[in-house]
Amino acid sequence: MKGKITDGEARDRLIIWMRRRMEEFGISMEALSASIEHDRAHPPLYRDARAHEWNGLGDMPDWLLAAKNAGVSPDFFRIEADVKSPAATHVVDPRQLDLFDLA
């Protein structure tokens, strides 16, 4: 296995990289947590084939505006109410629970 990175080592490197980027851009754990909670409270209402999503808040994103200007109804991209987004149905792997544990 010379020269190969194990899954555990890759995970550790990714965590270090993420923490450094958060520090570089001034993203606190509180801000990250608040953003995640906001996303959970406002699930996406529209999705295209490239998995671009919009929850209906704020300005219409470029991908949806371009489709609308091309004559495609935004309702074409509407996510059905009974279909849950992958984020809402995602089960957290217990190995990831310490991902941002700063202790």
DSSP file (Angstrom, degrees, kcal/mol; ACC not computed):
  #  RESIDUE AA STRUCTURE BP1 BP2  ACC     N-H-->O    O-->H-N    N-H-->O    O-->H-N    TCO  KAPPA ALPHA  PHI   PSI    X-CA   Y-CA   Z-CA
    1    1 A M    >         0   0    0      0, 0.0     3,-2.0     0, 0.0     2,-0.1   0.000 360.0 360.0 360.0  21.3    0.0    0.0    0.0
    2    2 A K  T 3   +     0   0    0      1,-0.3     3,-0.1     3,-0.0     0, 0.0  -0.383 360.0   9.8 -62.1 128.5    3.0    2.3   -0.4
    3    3 A G  T 3  S+     0   0    0      1,-0.3     2,-0.3    -2,-0.1    -1,-0.3   0.373 101.2 119.5  85.4  -5.0    1.8    5.7   -1.6
    4    4 A K    <   -     0   0    0     -3,-2.0     2,-0.5     1,-0.0    -1,-0.3  -0.701  58.3-135.4 -95.8 147.9   -1.9    5.0   -1.1
    5    5 A I        -     0   0    0     -2,-0.3     2,-0.1    -3,-0.1    -3,-0.0  -0.875  19.3-134.8-101.4 129.1   -4.0    7.0    1.3
    6    6 A T     >  -     0   0    0     -2,-0.5     4,-2.6     1,-0.1     5,-0.2  -0.348  24.8-108.6 -76.5 162.9   -6.4    5.0    3.5
    7    7 A D  H  > S+     0   0    0      1,-0.2     4,-2.5     2,-0.2     5,-0.2   0.904 120.1  50.7 -58.0 -43.1  -10.0    6.1    4.0
    8    8 A G  H  > S+     0   0    0      1,-0.2     4,-2.3     2,-0.2    -1,-0.2   0.903 111.4  47.1 -63.7 -41.4   -9.3    7.2    7.5
    9    9 A E  H  > S+     0   0    0      2,-0.2     4,-2.4     1,-0.2    -1,-0.2   0.897 111.8  50.6 -67.6 -39.8   -6.3    9.3    6.5
   10   10 A A  H  X S+     0   0    0     -4,-2.6     4,-2.2     2,-0.2    -2,-0.2   0.903 110.8  49.7 -63.5 -41.2   -8.3   10.9    3.6
   11   11 A R  H  X S+     0   0    0     -4,-2.5     4,-2.4     2,-0.2    -2,-0.2   0.924 110.9  49.2 -63.4 -45.0  -11.2   11.7    6.0
   12   12 A D  H  X S+     0   0    0     -4,-2.3     4,-2.2     1,-0.2    -2,-0.2   0.901 111.4  49.3 -62.2 -41.6   -8.7   13.3    8.5
   13   13 A R  H  X S+     0   0    0     -4,-2.4     4,-2.6     1,-0.2    -1,-0.2   0.894 110.3  51.3 -64.3 -39.6   -7.1   15.4    5.7
   14   14 A L  H  X S+     0   0    0     -4,-2.2     4,-2.8     2,-0.2    -2,-0.2   0.911 109.2  50.1 -64.4 -42.7  -10.6   16.5    4.5
   15   15 A I  H  X S+     0   0    0     -4,-2.4     4,-2.6     2,-0.2    -2,-0.2   0.926 111.6  48.2 -61.6 -44.8  -11.5   17.6    8.0
   16   16 A I  H  X S+     0   0    0     -4,-2.2     4,-2.2     1,-0.2    -2,-0.2   0.927 112.4  49.3 -61.3 -44.8   -8.3   19.6    8.3
   17   17 A W  H  X S+     0   0    0     -4,-2.6     4,-2.3     1,-0.2    -2,-0.2   0.919 111.7  48.6 -60.8 -44.6   -8.9   21.2    4.9
   18   18 A M  H  X S+     0   0    0     -4,-2.8     4,-2.5     1,-0.2    -2,-0.2   0.910 110.7  50.1 -63.9 -43.1  -12.5   22.1    5.8
   19   19 A R  H  X S+     0   0    0     -4,-2.6     4,-2.3     1,-0.2    -1,-0.2   0.900 110.9  49.7 -62.6 -40.1  -11.5   23.6    9.1
   20   20 A R  H  X S+     0   0    0     -4,-2.2     4,-2.8     2,-0.2    -2,-0.2   0.909 111.4  48.3 -65.9 -41.6   -8.7   25.7    7.4
   21   21 A R  H  X S+     0   0    0     -4,-2.3     4,-2.3     2,-0.2     6,-0.2   0.901 110.6  51.5 -65.6 -39.9  -11.2   27.0    4.7
   22   22 A M  H  <>S+     0   0    0     -4,-2.5     5,-3.2     1,-0.2     4,-0.5   0.928 113.4  44.6 -61.3 -43.7  -13.7   27.9    7.4
   23   23 A E  H ><5S+     0   0    0     -4,-2.3     3,-0.9     3,-0.2    -2,-0.2   0.914 111.6  53.4 -65.6 -42.8  -11.0   29.8    9.3
   24   24 A E  H 3<5S+     0   0    0     -4,-2.8    -2,-0.2     1,-0.2    -1,-0.2   0.873 116.6  37.6 -59.7 -39.7   -9.8   31.4    6.1
   25   25 A F  T 3<5S-     0   0    0     -4,-2.3    -1,-0.2    -5,-0.1    -2,-0.2   0.347 113.5-114.1 -98.1   5.7  -13.3   32.7    5.2
   26   26 A G  T < 5 +     0   0    0     -3,-0.9     2,-0.7    -4,-0.5    -3,-0.2   0.839  58.1 158.1  69.7  34.0  -14.3   33.5    8.7
   27   27 A I      < -     0   0    0     -5,-3.2    -1,-0.2    -6,-0.2     2,-0.1  -0.825  25.0-156.9 -95.4 117.3  -17.0   30.9    9.0
   28   28 A S     >  -     0   0    0     -2,-0.7     4,-2.3     1,-0.1     5,-0.2  -0.462  28.4-114.5 -87.4 163.4  -17.8   30.0   12.6
   29   29 A M  H  > S+     0   0    0      1,-0.2     4,-2.6     2,-0.2     5,-0.2   0.866 119.1  54.7 -62.4 -35.8  -19.4   26.8   13.7
   30   30 A E  H  > S+     0   0    0      2,-0.2     4,-2.6     1,-0.2    -1,-0.2   0.917 108.5  47.2 -64.7 -43.5  -22.4   28.8   14.8
   31   31 A A  H  > S+     0   0    0      2,-0.2     4,-2.2     1,-0.2    -2,-0.2   0.902 113.2  49.0 -65.1 -40.9  -22.8   30.3   11.4
   32   32 A L  H  X S+     0   0    0     -4,-2.3     4,-2.2     2,-0.2    -2,-0.2   0.926 112.5  47.8 -63.2 -45.2  -22.5   26.9    9.8
   33   33 A S  H  X S+     0   0    0     -4,-2.6     4,-2.4     1,-0.2    -2,-0.2   0.907 111.4  50.4 -62.4 -43.2  -25.0   25.4   12.1
   34   34 A A  H  X S+     0   0    0     -4,-2.6     4,-2.4     1,-0.2    -1,-0.2   0.892 110.1  50.8 -63.2 -39.6  -27.4   28.3   11.5
   35   35 A S  H  X S+     0   0    0     -4,-2.2     4,-2.4     2,-0.2    -1,-0.2   0.907 110.2  49.1 -64.6 -42.2  -27.1   27.9    7.7
   36   36 A I  H  X S+     0   0    0     -4,-2.2     4,-2.1     2,-0.2    -2,-0.2   0.918 111.9  48.5 -63.3 -43.5  -27.8   24.2    8.0
   37   37 A E  H  X S+     0   0    0     -4,-2.4     4,-2.1     2,-0.2    -2,-0.2   0.893 110.2  52.0 -64.4 -39.4  -30.9   24.8   10.1
   38   38 A H  H  X S+     0   0    0     -4,-2.4     4,-1.4     1,-0.2    -2,-0.2   0.927 109.5  49.7 -61.7 -44.5  -32.1   27.5    7.7
   39   39 A D  H  < S+     0   0    0     -4,-2.4    -1,-0.2     1,-0.2    -2,-0.2   0.881 110.7  49.8 -62.8 -37.8  -31.7   25.0    4.8
   40   40 A R  H  < S+     0   0    0     -4,-2.1    -1,-0.2     1,-0.2    -2,-0.2   0.872 111.5  48.5 -67.8 -36.1  -33.7   22.4    6.7
   41   41 A A  H  < S+     0   0    0     -4,-2.1    -1,-0.2     1,-0.3    -2,-0.2   0.712 118.5  41.1 -76.2 -20.7  -36.4   24.9    7.5
   42   42 A H  S  < S-     0   0    0     -4,-1.4    -1,-0.3    -5,-0.2    15,-0.1  -0.655  80.8-171.0-128.4  74.9  -36.6   26.0    3.8
   43   43 A P        -     0   0    0      0, 0.0    -3,-0.1     0, 0.0    41,-0.0  -0.213  37.8 -83.3 -65.5 158.8  -36.3   22.9    1.6
   44   44 A P        -     0   0    0      0, 0.0    11,-0.3     0, 0.0     3,-0.1  -0.308  34.7-173.1 -65.3 144.2  -35.9   23.3   -2.1
   45   45 A L  S    S+     0   0    0      9,-2.6    34,-3.2     1,-0.2     2,-0.3   0.609  72.1  41.3-106.3 -21.8  -39.0   23.9   -4.2
   46   46 A Y  E     +AB  54  78A   0      8,-2.2     8,-1.8    32,-0.3     2,-0.3  -0.965  60.3 173.3-131.2 144.7  -37.4   23.7   -7.6
   47   47 A R  E     -A   53   0A   0     30,-2.3     6,-0.2    -2,-0.3     2,-0.1  -0.980  13.2-154.3-151.1 137.4  -34.6   21.5   -9.1
   48   48 A D    >   -     0   0    0      4,-1.8     3,-1.8    -2,-0.3    16,-0.0  -0.448  42.1 -90.5-102.1-178.1  -33.1   21.0  -12.5
   49   49 A A  T 3  S+     0   0    0      1,-0.3    -1,-0.0    -2,-0.1    28,-0.0   0.691 125.7  56.4 -67.0 -18.8  -31.4   18.0  -14.1
   50   50 A R  T 3  S-     0   0    0      2,-0.1    -1,-0.3     0, 0.0     3,-0.1   0.252 119.8-108.3 -96.3  12.4  -28.0   19.2  -12.9
   51   51 A A    <   +     0   0    0     -3,-1.8     2,-0.3     1,-0.3    -2,-0.1   0.654  65.2 153.9  69.8  19.1  -29.3   19.3   -9.3
   52   52 A H        -     0   0    0      2,-0.0    -4,-1.8    11,-0.0     2,-0.3  -0.621  26.5-164.4 -70.5 137.4  -29.4   23.1   -9.0
   53   53 A E  E     -A   47   0A   0     -2,-0.3     2,-0.3    -6,-0.2    -6,-0.2  -0.902  20.2-172.3-128.7 155.1  -32.0   23.9   -6.4
   54   54 A W  E     -A   46   0A   0     -8,-1.8    -9,-2.6    -2,-0.3    -8,-2.2  -0.982  14.9-157.9-145.5 134.6  -33.9   26.9   -5.3
   55   55 A N        -     0   0    0     -2,-0.3     3,-0.1   -11,-0.3    -1,-0.0   0.360  51.3-106.0 -94.2   5.3  -36.2   27.2   -2.2
   56   56 A G  S    S+     0   0    0      1,-0.3     2,-0.3     3,-0.1     4,-0.1   0.383  82.9 121.2  89.1  -4.8  -38.2   30.1   -3.6
   57   57 A L        -     0   0    0    -15,-0.1    -1,-0.3     2,-0.1    -2,-0.2  -0.726  67.4  -4.2 -93.7 142.2  -36.6   32.7   -1.3
   58   58 A G  S    S-     0   0    0     -2,-0.3     2,-0.0    -3,-0.1     0, 0.0  -0.237 112.6 -11.0  77.3-167.8  -34.8   35.7   -2.8
   59   59 A D  S    S-     0   0    0      1,-0.1    -3,-0.1    -2,-0.0    -2,-0.1  -0.312  80.1 -97.9 -66.7 147.8  -34.1   36.3   -6.5
   60   60 A M        -     0   0    0      1,-0.1    -1,-0.1    -4,-0.1    -2,-0.0  -0.475  48.2-111.9 -63.8 131.5  -34.8   33.6   -9.0
   61   61 A P     >  -     0   0    0      0, 0.0     4,-2.7     0, 0.0     3,-0.5  -0.227  23.1-109.4 -67.2 158.3  -31.5   31.9   -9.8
   62   62 A D  H  > S+     0   0    0      1,-0.2     4,-2.9     2,-0.2     5,-0.2   0.870 115.6  56.0 -55.4 -42.5  -29.9   32.2  -13.2
   63   63 A W  H  > S+     0   0    0      1,-0.2     4,-1.4     2,-0.2    -1,-0.2   0.878 113.7  39.9 -62.8 -37.2  -30.6   28.6  -14.2
   64   64 A L  H  > S+     0   0    0     -3,-0.5     4,-2.5     2,-0.2    -1,-0.2   0.861 114.8  52.1 -80.0 -36.8  -34.3   29.0  -13.6
   65   65 A L  H  X S+     0   0    0     -4,-2.7     4,-2.8     2,-0.2    -2,-0.2   0.906 108.9  51.1 -63.8 -41.7  -34.5   32.5  -15.0
   66   66 A A  H  X S+     0   0    0     -4,-2.9     4,-1.2    -5,-0.2    -1,-0.2   0.909 111.3  47.7 -62.4 -42.2  -32.8   31.3  -18.2
   67   67 A A  H  <>S+     0   0    0     -4,-1.4     5,-2.7    -5,-0.2     3,-0.2   0.915 112.3  49.3 -64.6 -42.4  -35.3   28.5  -18.6
   68   68 A K  H ><5S+     0   0    0     -4,-2.5     3,-1.7     1,-0.2    -2,-0.2   0.921 109.9  50.7 -62.8 -44.4  -38.2   30.8  -18.0
   69   69 A N  H 3<5S+     0   0    0     -4,-2.8    -1,-0.2     1,-0.3    -2,-0.2   0.748 105.9  57.3 -65.8 -23.0  -36.8   33.3  -20.6
   70   70 A A  T 3<5S-     0   0    0     -4,-1.2    -1,-0.3    -3,-0.2    -2,-0.2   0.427 128.3 -98.9 -86.0   0.1  -36.6   30.4  -23.0
   71   71 A G  T < 5S+     0   0    0     -3,-1.7     2,-0.5     1,-0.3    -3,-0.2   0.518  79.8 134.8  98.0   6.1  -40.3   29.7  -22.5
   72   72 A V      < -     0   0    0     -5,-2.7    -1,-0.3    -6,-0.2    -2,-0.1  -0.775  56.8-122.6 -91.0 129.1  -40.1   26.9  -20.0
   73   73 A S    >   -     0   0    0     -2,-0.5     3,-2.0     1,-0.1     4,-0.4  -0.469  11.3-132.2 -68.5 135.7  -42.5   27.2  -17.1
   74   74 A P  G >  S+     0   0    0      0, 0.0     3,-1.5     0, 0.0     4,-0.3   0.789 105.1  71.9 -57.0 -25.6  -40.9   27.2  -13.7
   75   75 A D  G >  S+     0   0    0      1,-0.3     3,-1.0     2,-0.2    -2,-0.0   0.760  82.6  69.9 -62.4 -23.0  -43.5   24.7  -12.7
   76   76 A F  G <  S+     0   0    0     -3,-2.0    -1,-0.3     1,-0.2    -3,-0.0   0.833 103.7  42.4 -59.8 -31.8  -41.7   22.2  -14.9
   77   77 A F  G <  S+     0   0    0     -3,-1.5   -30,-2.3    -4,-0.4    -1,-0.2   0.417  86.7 125.3 -95.4  -0.7  -38.9   22.2  -12.3
   78   78 A R  B <   -B   46   0A   0     -3,-1.0     2,-0.4    -4,-0.3   -32,-0.3  -0.368  59.7-130.5 -65.5 134.8  -41.2   22.2   -9.3
   79   79 A I        -     0   0    0    -34,-3.2    -1,-0.1    -2,-0.1    -2,-0.1  -0.716  27.9-110.7 -85.4 132.2  -40.4   19.4   -6.8
   80   80 A E    >   -     0   0    0     -2,-0.4     3,-1.4     1,-0.1    -1,-0.1  -0.348  21.2-125.2 -64.5 143.6  -43.5   17.4   -5.8
   81   81 A A  T 3  S+     0   0    0      1,-0.3    -1,-0.1     3,-0.0    -2,-0.0   0.803 107.8  52.9 -61.6 -32.2  -44.6   17.9   -2.2
   82   82 A D  T 3  S+     0   0    0      2,-0.1     2,-0.6     0, 0.0    -1,-0.3   0.570  91.6  87.4 -84.6  -6.3  -44.5   14.2   -1.4
   83   83 A V  S <  S-     0   0    0     -3,-1.4     2,-0.3     0, 0.0    -4,-0.0  -0.821  72.4-145.3 -93.6 124.2  -41.0   13.7   -2.7
   84   84 A K        -     0   0    0     -2,-0.6    -2,-0.1     1,-0.1    -4,-0.1  -0.638  18.4-112.9 -89.0 146.1  -38.4   14.5    0.0
   85   85 A S    >>  -     0   0    0     -2,-0.3     4,-1.4     1,-0.1     3,-0.5  -0.393  27.5-113.3 -71.4 154.8  -35.1   16.0   -0.9
   86   86 A P  H 3> S+     0   0    0      0, 0.0     4,-0.7     0, 0.0    -1,-0.1   0.850 118.0  55.8 -57.2 -34.2  -32.0   13.8   -0.5
   87   87 A A  H 34 S+     0   0    0      1,-0.2     3,-0.4     2,-0.2   -47,-0.0   0.871 106.1  50.5 -66.4 -35.8  -30.8   16.1    2.3
   88   88 A A  H <4 S+     0   0    0     -3,-0.5    -1,-0.2     1,-0.2    -4,-0.0   0.791 116.7  39.8 -74.1 -26.9  -34.0   15.6    4.2
   89   89 A T  H  < S+     0   0    0     -4,-1.4    -1,-0.2    -3,-0.1    -2,-0.2   0.417  86.8 123.3-101.4   1.3  -33.8   11.8    4.0
   90   90 A H     <  -     0   0    0     -4,-0.7     2,-0.5    -3,-0.4    -3,-0.0  -0.423  53.4-144.5 -68.2 131.7  -30.1   11.6    4.5
   91   91 A V        -     0   0    0     -2,-0.2     2,-0.4     1,-0.0    -2,-0.1  -0.853  19.6-123.0 -97.0 129.8  -29.1    9.4    7.5
   92   92 A V        -     0   0    0     -2,-0.5     5,-0.1     1,-0.1    -1,-0.0  -0.575  18.7-130.3 -76.9 127.3  -26.0   10.6    9.3
   93   93 A D    >   -     0   0    0     -2,-0.4     3,-2.8     1,-0.1     4,-0.4  -0.642  14.6-133.4 -73.4 126.2  -23.2    8.0    9.5
   94   94 A P  G >  S+     0   0    0      0, 0.0     3,-1.1     0, 0.0     4,-0.3   0.768 104.7  66.1 -55.4 -25.3  -22.1    7.8   13.1
   95   95 A R  G 3  S+     0   0    0      1,-0.2     3,-0.3     2,-0.1    -2,-0.0   0.683  98.6  54.1 -69.4 -15.1  -18.5    8.0   11.9
   96   96 A Q  G X  S+     0   0    0     -3,-2.8     3,-2.1     1,-0.2     4,-0.3   0.496  79.2  93.1 -95.3  -4.9  -19.3   11.6   10.8
   97   97 A L  T <  S+     0   0    0     -3,-1.1     3,-0.3    -4,-0.4    -1,-0.2   0.784  88.1  47.1 -62.8 -26.4  -20.6   12.9   14.1
   98   98 A D  T >  S+     0   0    0     -3,-0.3     3,-1.2    -4,-0.3    -1,-0.3   0.254  77.5 114.5 -96.4  13.7  -17.2   14.2   15.2
   99   99 A L  T <  S+     0   0    0     -3,-2.1    -1,-0.2     1,-0.3    -2,-0.1   0.863  92.1  20.5 -53.5 -41.7  -16.5   15.8   11.8
  100  100 A F  T 3  S+     0   0    0     -3,-0.3     2,-0.6    -4,-0.3    -1,-0.3   0.173  85.6 136.0-115.2  17.7  -16.5   19.3   13.3
  101  101 A D    <   -     0   0    0     -3,-1.2    -3,-0.1     1,-0.2    -4,-0.0  -0.542  32.7-171.6 -67.6 114.9  -15.9   18.4   16.9
  102  102 A L              0   0    0     -2,-0.6    -1,-0.2     1,-0.2    -4,-0.0   0.437 360.0 360.0 -90.3   0.5  -13.3   21.0   17.9
  103  103 A A              0   0    0      0, 0.0    -1,-0.2     0, 0.0    -2,-0.1   0.498 360.0 360.0 -70.0 360.0  -12.5   19.4   21.3
